[in-house]
Amino acid sequence: MATLQSIRKHGAALVIVIGIALFAFIAGDAAKVLQPGMNSQNVGEINGKKVEAQTFQQLVEEYTQAINFVRGTNSLTEAENAQIKDEVWNTLVTNTLIGDEADKLGLTVTTAELQAVINEGTDPLLTQSAFRNQTTGQFDRDVLMKFLADYASMDPEVMPAEYIDYYHQLYNYWKFIESNLISNLLMQKYEALVVESQLSNPVAAEYNFNARNSHAEVAYAVVPYSSVADSLVKVSSSDIKRLYDAKRELYKQPAETRAIRYIDVAVVPSATDREELLAEVNDYAGQLATTDEVAALVRLANSEVAYSTVPVTAKALPEDVVARLDSVKGDEVYGPYYNAADDSYNTFRIFNKVQLPDSVQYRQISVADADATRAAELADSIFGAIKAKKGANFAEIAGKYGQPSEPVWIATANFEGAAIDGDNATYLNTLFGMKKGELKQLTLDGGHLIIEVLDTKSPVQKYNAAVIKRPAYFSNETYAEAYNRLSAFVASNQTLETLEANAEEAGYRLYPANELSNAAHTIGGVQGTREALRWAFGAKKGEVSHIFEAGDNDHLLVVALADIHEAGYRDVEDMADMFRLQALNDEKAEQILASAKKVSTMSDALALNGAKSDTLRRVTFSSAAYVSKVPASEAAISGAAASLEEGKLSAPIKGNGGIYFLQVVKRGNGVATFDAAAEQRTLENAATRNINANSILNELFRKGEVVDNRYRFF
């Protein structure tokens, strides 16, 4: 039981662990659960193995339930749910790809290897877990082993039911961490195997040393491309295609994307809506001044701020309320007033202000029995024994009833902001109202508590405050007006061409999204647009959608499909703008070179139209020279300077920013001494840095022909 109490203190750390480790456990044996050949629909494919929609949904639900357990919540936001789906999918892909490669190579993780990692205790998954030493705050293998032993031998007849449930869930978290450790170890083995294949040789080592150690001072003249007006050159489609073909492999996309145009109408409150809301809040302000049913009124008013009879710090109150606290004299109602920061109408009442501790250290014994009389008598007996210290102390009695005796801290931040009433409010008000060393017996509907406060910290100002905050909202009439107006516009503009031609005149803005992926979760950052996304990937080019209701029922969306970018090599037309500038510079380079045919000295070069000059102090072959006069990074200068004879003018050099003429003023060498072995290690380390887990996974992803069709289902 002591082990459980120790672990519970670090419960917040589980949130960190869950983000790193949880989904790896859920999807850890993905290859085993995938069942090719089944007739049901699938959300994708990895290495030829179909991912069943039902299987994927089950993994997502398991992850979601675990996240809710760690946070102590029952639901997640749409953005959080989308993130979970991505994490589960990415882990599924990673574990399948690495698992298949490991199977081919015979790579496994042994029990001894896993135990060695646990014994070492330095892996972030362990150091951020809840299994920590109370004194050092570090991961403690003994704490983990003690918990696992307690879990294996726990007796449901003695241990309270809520602890049994916590033990089960905490054990599952350990399995999450353990599975993730195994996945990481397997990945590290595979990565090490690939990395160790990177070798160097003495010839390459000497070449690399000289390239880095030898340097030159270089004088240059440059005629920037910008000195030639764009109007003086012409670029043809064949020029652009030539450049595209040279770099075609860089523009191969693994999955289809689509280009869309969309109208997003954010429905906002009308002036009439605001007037009616202000009148409503004004009415609530009047009731707030007289009612005894404060919690019921705040709920009735649909306030954004929950009411609690437990006093809270200013941190739990809205900023606009805090800014007005000094204006409140005694127990009075403030407002109504408008707050522009969150577009809300507000009123509040401060019932009282008290100085209470921010944190309390305590321990307690709970007493419950089906027979209320017997429970009360037992509670009185325990309380009397502890108070009188009749040969028994708190820890001994707690142990007798199978309950933890170790003290725990509770902070105001653990509960403020929630709607707390009834027994919960009574409990917290009692606990934070007790003094250090005080012992109390508390009777609640669920039983009896004997509470001992051992310490308190940081007295702070707290407020018993009721806040009615009502964000401005639109009425049904306002929404219907916006919908009908957009509907009429769409009915008259059923093609992309007419939409583009008439949107601005009708008061709508047409937004572009040129690289929409089916892995996206929103269009234009608006929540609730999954249906619109599905439509976009099922539509024909030029087609216009119906109206999608999106956001928090406050957005109207219309989508038109502008283009389809199939998986594979991008069309040259799609890349034209990217290569147009380079094509222009190529044509300008030809003009500059034509005018520079008679250049034989640096003076001749400087006489060219638009020429600039300067000196580069330390040019090496190992890195591109940066030319501030252009400005541009020029690898061509570094290459030419390494071989150019000192004092001799170079031939014209075509760079990224212009045409250059170079003259090496002098050469030099660094003070480093050549060490062949060290240089080889440097080259191998450099190659290793370019090969990491991400680059390996990217290559496996490309070869694994991963297909992601989740958008059809989720």
C-alpha distance (Angstrom), angle and dihedral (degrees) to the residues before:
residue distance angle dihedral
M1 . . .
A2 3.80 . .
T3 3.78 88.7 .
L4 3.79 91.2 54.8
Q5 3.79 92.0 49.2
S6 3.80 90.9 51.3
I7 3.77 91.7 50.0
R8 3.80 93.4 47.0
K9 3.81 88.8 60.6
H10 3.77 89.2 64.9
G11 3.79 95.2 45.8
A12 3.79 92.0 123.0
A13 3.79 89.7 61.8
L14 3.78 88.7 65.1
V15 3.79 88.3 71.3
I16 3.81 88.4 62.9
V17 3.77 92.7 45.8
I18 3.77 93.1 48.4
G19 3.78 92.6 56.4
I20 3.79 90.9 54.2
A21 3.75 105.5 32.1
L22 3.76 114.2 20.3
F23 3.76 103.6 79.4
A24 3.81 92.9 45.7
F25 3.79 88.4 63.1
I26 3.77 93.2 46.9
A27 3.80 93.0 52.1
G28 3.80 97.0 28.8
D29 3.79 96.2 110.3
A30 3.78 94.9 36.8
A31 3.77 94.0 136.1
K32 3.80 89.5 59.7
V33 3.78 96.4 51.0
L34 3.78 95.7 46.6
Q35 3.76 109.6 96.3
P36 3.83 114.8 -168.6
G37 3.74 116.6 -155.3
M38 3.79 99.0 37.8
N39 3.77 114.7 133.6
S40 3.80 98.1 -135.7
Q41 3.80 120.2 103.1
N42 3.79 118.9 -85.7
V43 3.78 133.0 -149.1
G44 3.79 95.1 -145.1
E45 3.74 149.2 -37.7
I46 3.82 133.7 -103.7
N47 3.80 121.2 -170.5
G48 3.79 89.0 -19.0
K49 3.82 93.2 -51.8
K50 3.77 115.9 123.1
V51 3.80 118.4 -130.6
E52 3.79 108.0 -142.5
A53 3.81 116.6 -136.2
Q54 3.80 90.2 -133.8
T55 3.80 92.4 51.1
F56 3.79 92.7 48.5
Q57 3.80 92.1 47.8
Q58 3.79 90.2 51.5
L59 3.81 91.4 53.0
V60 3.80 90.4 48.9
E61 3.81 92.0 50.0
E62 3.81 92.4 49.6
Y63 3.78 90.9 50.7
T64 3.81 92.0 46.1
Q65 3.81 92.7 50.7
A66 3.78 91.0 50.1
I67 3.82 92.8 48.9
N68 3.80 90.2 50.7
F69 3.81 90.0 50.5
V70 3.81 92.7 53.1
R71 3.79 93.2 47.2
G72 3.77 95.2 39.5
T73 3.81 90.7 -125.7
N74 3.78 135.3 125.0
S75 3.78 100.8 -145.8
L76 3.79 143.7 26.3
T77 3.79 132.7 -144.3
E78 3.78 121.6 -100.6
A79 3.80 89.8 -106.8
E80 3.81 91.3 51.5
N81 3.79 91.7 48.7
A82 3.80 89.6 50.8
Q83 3.81 90.2 50.6
I84 3.80 90.8 50.9
K85 3.80 91.4 52.6
D86 3.81 90.0 50.9
E87 3.81 93.1 47.8
V88 3.79 92.9 48.6
W89 3.82 91.3 47.6
N90 3.81 94.6 46.1
T91 3.80 91.6 48.3
L92 3.78 90.9 47.1
V93 3.80 90.0 52.7
T94 3.82 93.8 44.8
N95 3.79 95.9 47.5
T96 3.80 92.5 45.9
L97 3.82 94.9 48.2
I98 3.80 94.9 44.9
G99 3.80 92.2 40.0
D100 3.80 92.1 54.4
E101 3.81 91.7 48.9
A102 3.80 91.6 46.4
D103 3.81 90.7 51.1
K104 3.81 90.8 53.3
L105 3.80 91.5 50.7
G106 3.81 97.3 39.3
L107 3.81 93.1 -117.7
T108 3.80 116.1 160.0
V109 3.79 138.9 159.9
T110 3.79 114.0 -121.7
T111 3.79 127.2 -147.1
A112 3.80 88.7 -115.8
E113 3.83 91.7 55.5
L114 3.79 91.5 50.1
Q115 3.80 91.4 47.7
A116 3.79 90.4 50.5
V117 3.81 90.4 57.0
I118 3.81 90.5 49.2
N119 3.80 91.8 48.2
E120 3.80 91.2 50.1
G121 3.81 89.8 49.0
T122 3.82 97.3 -166.3
D123 3.80 100.2 110.7
P124 3.85 109.5 114.7
L125 3.80 90.0 -126.2
L126 3.80 88.3 61.9
T127 3.80 99.5 37.7
Q128 3.83 90.7 52.2
S129 3.78 94.6 45.1
A130 3.81 127.5 100.4
F131 3.81 93.7 -108.3
R132 3.79 97.0 96.5
N133 3.77 138.1 142.3
Q134 3.82 109.4 -107.4
T135 3.79 92.8 -139.0
T136 3.81 102.0 43.4
G137 3.79 99.9 26.9
Q138 3.81 88.4 -136.7
F139 3.78 128.9 124.0
D140 3.79 108.8 -81.4
R141 3.78 119.2 -159.4
D142 3.81 90.0 -160.2
V143 3.82 91.3 57.4
L144 3.79 89.4 52.7
M145 3.79 93.7 46.5
K146 3.81 91.1 47.0
F147 3.80 90.8 52.1
L148 3.82 92.7 48.6
A149 3.79 90.0 49.2
D150 3.81 91.8 48.2
Y151 3.79 90.3 47.8
A152 3.79 92.2 51.7
S153 3.80 92.5 50.1
M154 3.81 103.0 33.9
D155 3.80 115.7 137.3
P156 3.83 114.0 -141.1
E157 3.82 89.2 -160.5
V158 3.81 92.6 64.1
M159 3.80 105.5 28.4
P160 3.86 119.0 77.8
A161 3.81 113.2 -106.2
E162 3.81 94.5 -117.4
Y163 3.80 90.5 56.4
I164 3.79 91.8 49.3
D165 3.81 89.6 54.3
Y166 3.80 90.9 47.6
Y167 3.81 90.8 49.7
H168 3.82 90.4 52.9
Q169 3.79 93.2 49.3
L170 3.78 94.1 44.1
Y171 3.80 89.4 50.8
N172 3.80 88.8 54.1
Y173 3.81 88.8 53.3
W174 3.76 89.8 53.9
K175 3.80 88.6 52.5
F176 3.80 88.5 52.2
I177 3.80 90.4 54.0
E178 3.80 93.3 43.5
S179 3.79 92.5 51.1
N180 3.79 91.4 47.8
L181 3.79 91.0 50.8
I182 3.81 89.0 53.9
S183 3.82 91.5 49.0
N184 3.81 91.0 49.2
L185 3.80 92.4 48.7
L186 3.80 91.3 50.9
M187 3.79 90.7 48.8
Q188 3.80 90.9 48.8
K189 3.80 91.1 51.2
Y190 3.78 92.5 50.8
E191 3.81 92.5 44.4
A192 3.82 91.3 49.0
L193 3.80 90.3 51.5
V194 3.81 91.3 54.5
V195 3.80 94.7 41.3
E196 3.80 94.0 50.6
S197 3.80 88.8 60.2
Q198 3.82 89.3 71.2
L199 3.83 107.8 101.6
S200 3.79 136.2 168.3
N201 3.84 134.9 -161.5
P202 3.84 138.3 -144.6
V203 3.80 94.2 -102.6
A204 3.81 93.1 53.5
A205 3.80 89.8 43.8
E206 3.82 93.2 55.7
Y207 3.79 91.6 44.7
N208 3.82 91.6 51.2
F209 3.82 92.4 47.8
N210 3.80 93.5 51.1
A211 3.80 92.0 46.1
R212 3.80 90.1 55.4
N213 3.81 100.4 36.0
S214 3.81 101.2 42.8
H215 3.79 115.8 75.1
A216 3.77 140.6 172.3
E217 3.79 139.2 -153.1
V218 3.79 105.9 -131.5
A219 3.80 131.0 -166.5
Y220 3.79 114.1 -157.1
A221 3.76 145.0 -178.3
V222 3.78 119.0 -155.6
V223 3.78 133.6 -171.2
P224 3.81 103.4 -156.7
Y225 3.79 119.0 -140.5
S226 3.79 86.6 -128.0
S227 3.83 88.4 68.4
V228 3.81 88.8 71.4
A229 3.82 114.1 72.0
D230 3.81 116.4 -122.2
S231 3.79 89.2 -128.2
L232 3.81 90.2 65.7
V233 3.81 94.6 62.5
K234 3.78 134.2 56.5
V235 3.79 128.0 -150.6
S236 3.79 121.1 -156.6
S237 3.79 129.4 -159.4
S238 3.81 88.5 -110.8
D239 3.83 89.7 58.3
I240 3.78 90.4 54.1
K241 3.81 92.4 45.3
R242 3.81 91.0 51.8
L243 3.80 90.8 55.4
Y244 3.80 92.3 43.6
D245 3.82 93.0 50.9
A246 3.81 90.4 53.2
K247 3.82 90.7 58.1
R248 3.78 100.4 26.7
E249 3.81 95.0 125.3
L250 3.79 90.5 61.6
Y251 3.79 91.2 62.5
K252 3.76 101.9 53.6
Q253 3.80 111.3 123.5
P254 3.82 120.9 -157.8
A255 3.80 96.3 -148.6
E256 3.77 138.2 33.7
T257 3.80 119.3 -95.0
R258 3.76 130.5 -173.7
A259 3.79 136.3 -146.0
I260 3.78 114.9 -137.2
R261 3.78 139.8 174.4
Y262 3.78 117.5 -148.5
I263 3.79 143.1 -178.6
D264 3.79 115.7 -140.8
V265 3.78 115.5 -167.7
A266 3.80 114.1 -169.9
V267 3.79 107.3 -156.8
V268 3.82 110.5 -138.1
P269 3.80 133.1 -174.8
S270 3.77 117.4 -87.5
A271 3.80 123.8 -131.7
T272 3.81 88.8 -100.5
D273 3.80 90.9 52.1
R274 3.80 90.5 54.0
E275 3.78 93.9 48.1
E276 3.79 91.5 52.2
L277 3.83 92.5 47.8
L278 3.80 92.2 50.0
A279 3.79 90.1 51.8
E280 3.81 89.5 49.8
V281 3.83 93.4 51.0
N282 3.80 89.7 46.1
D283 3.81 88.6 56.4
Y284 3.82 91.2 49.9
A285 3.81 89.8 50.1
G286 3.79 88.9 58.1
Q287 3.80 92.0 49.8
L288 3.81 91.7 45.8
A289 3.79 89.9 60.6
T290 3.80 93.9 59.0
T291 3.81 111.2 22.1
D292 3.80 125.4 107.2
E293 3.82 91.1 -164.9
V294 3.78 95.9 72.7
A295 3.81 97.8 155.5
A296 3.81 91.7 49.7
L297 3.81 91.4 49.6
V298 3.80 93.7 49.8
R299 3.80 89.7 50.3
L300 3.81 91.5 46.8
A301 3.79 89.9 51.6
N302 3.84 90.6 54.6
S303 3.79 89.7 -129.1
E304 3.79 118.5 -171.3
V305 3.82 88.2 -137.6
A306 3.80 117.4 69.3
Y307 3.78 118.1 -135.0
S308 3.77 122.0 -128.1
T309 3.79 129.7 178.8
V310 3.80 86.3 -144.6
P311 3.84 109.2 94.2
V312 3.81 114.8 -115.9
T313 3.78 136.2 -163.2
A314 3.78 123.1 -106.8
K315 3.83 88.0 -99.7
A316 3.80 89.3 72.5
L317 3.80 93.1 53.1
P318 3.81 125.4 81.2
E319 3.80 114.7 -94.4
D320 3.80 92.4 -117.8
V321 3.82 90.2 55.2
V322 3.82 92.5 47.6
A323 3.81 90.2 51.2
R324 3.83 89.0 58.3
L325 3.82 99.9 42.9
D326 3.80 93.3 98.8
S327 3.79 89.2 55.1
V328 3.81 92.1 60.4
K329 3.80 114.6 92.0
G330 3.78 111.5 -161.2
D331 3.79 123.5 -49.3
E332 3.80 103.2 -11.5
V333 3.80 142.1 124.7
Y334 3.80 118.8 -105.6
G335 3.80 120.7 -155.3
P336 2.94 154.2 -51.9
Y337 3.80 94.2 -122.9
Y338 3.81 137.3 155.9
N339 3.83 121.2 -117.2
A340 3.81 112.5 -159.1
A341 3.82 94.2 -168.2
D342 3.81 92.3 73.1
D343 3.81 98.1 13.1
S344 3.79 93.1 -117.3
Y345 3.80 141.3 140.0
N346 3.81 114.4 -133.3
T347 3.76 148.7 -175.4
F348 3.81 130.5 170.4
R349 3.79 143.7 178.0
I350 3.80 127.2 -149.1
F351 3.81 108.0 -151.3
N352 3.79 96.2 -176.9
K353 3.81 145.0 -21.8
V354 3.82 120.6 -135.7
Q355 3.79 139.4 176.0
L356 3.81 109.0 -124.2
P357 3.81 134.7 157.9
D358 3.79 117.2 -89.4
S359 3.83 91.1 -144.5
V360 3.79 134.8 24.6
Q361 3.81 129.3 -164.2
Y362 3.78 112.1 -151.7
R363 3.77 147.8 146.1
Q364 3.76 129.5 -150.8
I365 3.78 146.3 -174.0
S366 3.79 119.9 -142.8
V367 3.80 121.3 -148.3
A368 3.79 122.0 -165.4
D369 3.79 133.8 158.1
A370 3.78 136.2 164.4
D371 3.80 86.0 -121.0
A372 3.81 104.6 69.5
T373 3.79 93.4 -162.0
R374 3.77 93.1 51.5
A375 3.82 90.4 47.4
A376 3.80 91.9 51.6
E377 3.80 92.2 48.4
L378 3.80 92.0 49.1
A379 3.81 91.5 48.3
D380 3.81 90.8 50.3
S381 3.80 90.3 48.9
I382 3.80 94.1 50.1
F383 3.80 92.6 44.9
G384 3.80 91.6 49.0
A385 3.80 93.2 47.6
I386 3.78 93.4 51.3
K387 3.79 93.6 43.1
A388 3.79 93.9 48.8
K389 3.82 92.5 37.8
K390 3.78 90.0 -138.0
G391 3.76 95.1 -177.7
A392 3.80 91.5 -57.6
N393 3.79 132.9 90.2
F394 3.77 134.2 -160.6
A395 3.81 96.0 -97.3
E396 3.80 94.1 49.9
I397 3.80 94.0 50.1
A398 3.82 92.5 45.0
G399 3.80 89.5 51.9
K400 3.80 90.7 49.0
Y401 3.81 89.7 59.3
G402 3.81 94.7 42.3
Q403 3.79 94.9 -109.2
P404 3.82 130.6 131.1
S405 3.78 117.0 -98.4
E406 3.79 99.3 -174.2
P407 3.81 113.2 110.9
V408 3.79 120.5 -112.2
W409 3.79 132.7 -162.9
I410 3.79 123.8 -128.4
A411 3.80 120.6 -168.8
T412 3.78 129.8 -159.0
A413 3.81 88.8 -119.1
N414 3.82 89.3 64.0
F415 3.79 93.1 71.5
E416 3.79 114.2 8.1
G417 3.77 115.3 112.8
A418 3.81 93.0 41.7
A419 3.81 126.0 105.5
I420 3.81 100.4 -106.8
D421 3.78 124.0 178.9
G422 3.81 142.0 136.4
D423 3.81 117.6 29.7
N424 3.78 92.6 -9.3
A425 3.78 91.9 57.6
T426 3.81 91.7 44.9
Y427 3.80 90.4 50.8
L428 3.82 95.8 49.4
N429 3.79 94.4 42.7
T430 3.80 89.5 51.1
L431 3.79 93.9 46.7
F432 3.80 96.2 48.1
G433 3.79 91.6 42.3
M434 3.82 93.6 57.8
K435 3.79 123.8 97.5
K436 3.77 128.1 -128.0
G437 3.81 109.8 -77.0
E438 3.81 93.5 15.0
L439 3.82 121.2 138.7
K440 3.82 121.9 -157.0
Q441 3.76 139.5 175.7
L442 3.81 113.5 -141.5
T443 3.80 124.4 -166.9
L444 3.80 116.9 -154.8
D445 3.79 134.3 169.0
G446 3.80 90.5 -98.1
G447 3.80 96.0 50.0
H448 3.78 141.0 -77.3
L449 3.79 133.4 -45.6
I450 3.78 130.1 -160.5
I451 3.82 105.6 -157.6
E452 3.78 128.3 -170.9
V453 3.83 119.6 -171.4
L454 3.79 110.9 -150.6
D455 3.80 100.6 177.5
T456 3.80 144.3 -5.9
K457 3.79 131.1 -155.0
S458 3.78 141.5 -158.7
P459 3.81 109.2 0.5
V460 3.81 108.0 -138.3
Q461 3.78 138.9 179.8
K462 3.80 111.0 -95.3
Y463 3.77 131.6 -173.8
N464 3.77 135.6 -147.5
A465 3.78 95.3 -148.8
A466 3.79 135.8 164.7
V467 3.81 113.0 -155.8
I468 3.79 126.0 -171.5
K469 3.79 107.9 -164.6
R470 3.79 117.5 173.7
P471 3.82 118.1 -178.7
A472 3.78 113.3 -145.0
Y473 3.79 111.8 -96.2
F474 3.75 137.0 -177.6
S475 3.79 124.4 -112.8
N476 3.78 125.7 -122.5
E477 3.79 88.2 -105.4
T478 3.81 92.1 55.2
Y479 3.81 91.7 48.5
A480 3.82 92.2 47.9
E481 3.80 90.9 50.7
A482 3.82 92.1 52.5
Y483 3.82 91.6 45.5
N484 3.80 94.7 48.6
R485 3.79 93.1 47.7
L486 3.82 92.6 51.1
S487 3.79 91.1 43.3
A488 3.80 91.3 55.5
F489 3.79 90.8 49.8
V490 3.81 93.6 50.0
A491 3.81 91.6 47.2
S492 3.79 89.2 57.7
N493 3.82 95.0 43.9
Q494 3.79 110.4 50.0
T495 3.81 98.6 156.8
L496 3.78 133.7 61.9
E497 3.80 90.5 -119.1
T498 3.81 94.7 56.7
L499 3.80 91.1 41.3
E500 3.81 90.3 56.0
A501 3.79 92.3 44.2
N502 3.81 97.9 49.6
A503 3.81 108.3 27.0
E504 3.80 97.8 89.4
E505 3.79 94.0 47.3
A506 3.81 89.7 51.3
G507 3.80 90.6 52.7
Y508 3.82 97.6 -103.8
R509 3.78 129.4 122.3
L510 3.79 119.7 -139.6
Y511 3.82 110.7 -144.1
P512 3.83 123.3 -159.2
A513 3.82 127.3 -134.9
N514 3.79 105.6 176.9
E515 3.80 101.5 173.6
L516 3.80 104.7 39.8
S517 3.80 110.4 168.7
N518 3.78 124.9 -158.0
A519 3.83 86.4 -127.8
A520 3.81 89.8 65.3
H521 3.79 117.2 110.3
T522 3.78 99.1 -159.0
I523 3.79 142.4 25.0
G524 3.78 113.0 -129.7
G525 3.80 90.8 -9.1
V526 3.82 91.1 -68.9
Q527 3.80 113.8 139.7
G528 3.79 120.5 -129.7
T529 3.81 95.8 35.5
R530 3.80 98.3 121.9
E531 3.80 92.1 111.2
A532 3.80 89.9 53.2
L533 3.81 89.5 50.3
R534 3.79 91.3 52.3
W535 3.78 89.6 49.4
A536 3.82 91.5 52.0
F537 3.81 91.5 55.2
G538 3.79 92.5 48.6
A539 3.81 98.9 43.0
K540 3.79 131.3 97.4
K541 3.79 123.5 -116.8
G542 3.81 111.0 -82.3
E543 3.82 94.0 16.8
V544 3.82 120.8 136.7
S545 3.81 121.6 -145.4
H546 3.77 131.7 -136.0
I547 3.82 118.6 -106.1
F548 3.81 115.6 -69.9
E549 3.78 118.1 -155.5
A550 3.81 106.1 -140.2
G551 3.79 146.0 155.2
D552 3.78 113.8 44.7
N553 3.82 87.9 -28.1
D554 3.80 86.6 -71.2
H555 3.82 102.7 99.0
L556 3.80 132.1 73.3
L557 3.80 115.8 -159.4
V558 3.80 132.2 -167.5
V559 3.82 119.4 -176.3
A560 3.80 131.9 -164.0
L561 3.81 122.9 -169.7
A562 3.81 110.1 -128.3
D563 3.81 101.4 173.9
I564 3.81 145.7 -12.3
H565 3.81 119.7 -131.5
E566 3.77 105.2 -161.6
A567 3.79 121.2 -149.7
G568 3.80 111.5 -89.3
Y569 3.79 130.1 41.3
R570 3.79 115.6 3.3
D571 3.79 117.4 -118.8
V572 3.76 113.3 -101.0
E573 3.82 89.0 -124.2
D574 3.81 89.5 62.2
M575 3.78 90.8 54.6
A576 3.82 97.7 41.9
D577 3.81 96.3 104.6
M578 3.80 90.8 50.5
F579 3.81 93.0 55.8
R580 3.79 98.8 35.5
L581 3.82 94.6 86.4
Q582 3.80 92.0 49.1
A583 3.80 90.1 48.6
L584 3.80 89.9 50.4
N585 3.81 90.6 50.8
D586 3.82 90.6 49.3
E587 3.80 90.2 54.9
K588 3.80 91.1 45.9
A589 3.79 89.4 49.9
E590 3.81 89.8 56.3
Q591 3.81 90.8 53.1
I592 3.80 93.1 47.8
L593 3.81 92.0 47.1
A594 3.79 90.4 50.2
S595 3.81 90.6 55.0
A596 3.82 91.9 46.1
K597 3.82 99.0 56.9
K598 3.81 93.3 108.7
V599 3.81 96.7 46.0
S600 3.81 110.0 123.6
T601 3.81 103.0 149.5
M602 3.78 137.1 40.9
S603 3.81 88.2 -109.8
D604 3.81 89.6 57.2
A605 3.80 90.0 51.3
L606 3.80 92.5 49.5
A607 3.81 89.5 51.8
L608 3.81 91.3 63.2
N609 3.79 116.4 108.4
G610 3.83 111.1 -87.9
A611 3.83 95.2 4.8
K612 3.81 120.1 159.3
S613 3.80 129.6 -171.1
D614 3.77 141.3 -160.0
T615 3.81 142.3 139.3
L616 3.79 127.9 -101.4
R617 3.79 108.3 -148.1
R618 3.79 104.1 -159.4
V619 3.80 118.6 20.8
T620 3.81 118.5 172.4
F621 3.77 131.1 -179.7
S622 3.81 91.8 -126.4
S623 3.81 96.9 69.1
A624 3.78 137.8 31.3
A625 3.80 116.8 -100.2
Y626 3.79 116.2 -118.7
V627 3.82 114.4 -137.0
S628 3.80 110.1 -159.8
K629 3.83 94.1 -172.3
V630 3.82 91.7 68.5
P631 3.10 95.5 16.5
A632 3.80 108.6 -125.6
S633 3.79 143.4 118.4
E634 3.82 107.4 -112.3
A635 3.80 120.4 -164.5
A636 3.83 88.8 171.2
I637 3.81 90.5 66.9
S638 3.82 91.8 52.6
G639 3.80 90.9 50.7
A640 3.79 95.5 46.5
A641 3.82 94.1 45.3
A642 3.81 91.3 55.4
S643 3.81 92.7 61.4
L644 3.82 103.4 27.5
E645 3.80 117.2 112.2
E646 3.81 112.6 -114.8
G647 3.83 112.8 -96.7
K648 3.80 94.1 9.7
L649 3.81 121.8 118.9
S650 3.78 114.1 -122.4
A651 3.76 126.0 -130.6
P652 3.83 114.6 -101.5
I653 3.81 110.1 -67.1
K654 3.77 120.8 -153.2
G655 3.80 109.9 -139.0
N656 3.78 137.8 170.8
G657 3.78 94.6 -93.1
G658 3.78 104.6 28.7
I659 3.82 149.0 -40.9
Y660 3.82 113.1 -56.4
F661 3.79 136.3 -157.7
L662 3.81 114.3 -164.1
Q663 3.78 136.3 -163.1
V664 3.79 121.8 -176.2
V665 3.82 107.4 -135.7
K666 3.79 96.5 -173.5
R667 3.79 141.6 -24.1
G668 3.77 132.0 -134.4
N669 3.77 145.0 170.7
G670 3.77 132.4 -130.5
V671 3.80 123.4 -116.6
A672 3.82 94.6 -108.8
T673 3.79 120.1 117.3
F674 3.78 119.9 -135.5
D675 3.82 113.6 -108.0
A676 3.79 109.2 178.9
A677 3.80 95.8 -162.9
A678 3.82 93.9 46.9
E679 3.79 91.1 46.5
Q680 3.78 91.7 52.0
R681 3.78 89.8 51.6
T682 3.81 89.2 50.6
L683 3.79 91.2 54.1
E684 3.79 92.2 46.4
N685 3.82 91.3 49.1
A686 3.79 90.6 49.5
A687 3.80 90.4 52.1
T688 3.80 90.0 46.8
R689 3.80 91.8 54.0
N690 3.79 88.7 57.3
I691 3.80 90.5 54.0
N692 3.79 112.3 63.8
A693 3.76 137.7 141.8
N694 3.80 92.4 -82.5
S695 3.80 95.3 50.6
I696 3.80 91.0 46.9
L697 3.79 91.5 49.6
N698 3.81 91.4 46.8
E699 3.79 90.3 55.1
L700 3.80 92.6 45.5
F701 3.80 88.9 47.4
R702 3.79 91.2 53.4
K703 3.78 93.4 48.7
G704 3.80 94.0 39.4
E705 3.82 92.1 64.1
V706 3.78 92.5 -135.9
V707 3.80 112.4 -161.4
D708 3.81 118.6 -162.3
N709 3.80 115.1 -164.6
R710 3.78 97.8 155.2
Y711 3.79 91.6 122.5
R712 3.81 89.4 73.0
F713 3.79 92.0 62.4
F714 3.81 110.7 20.6
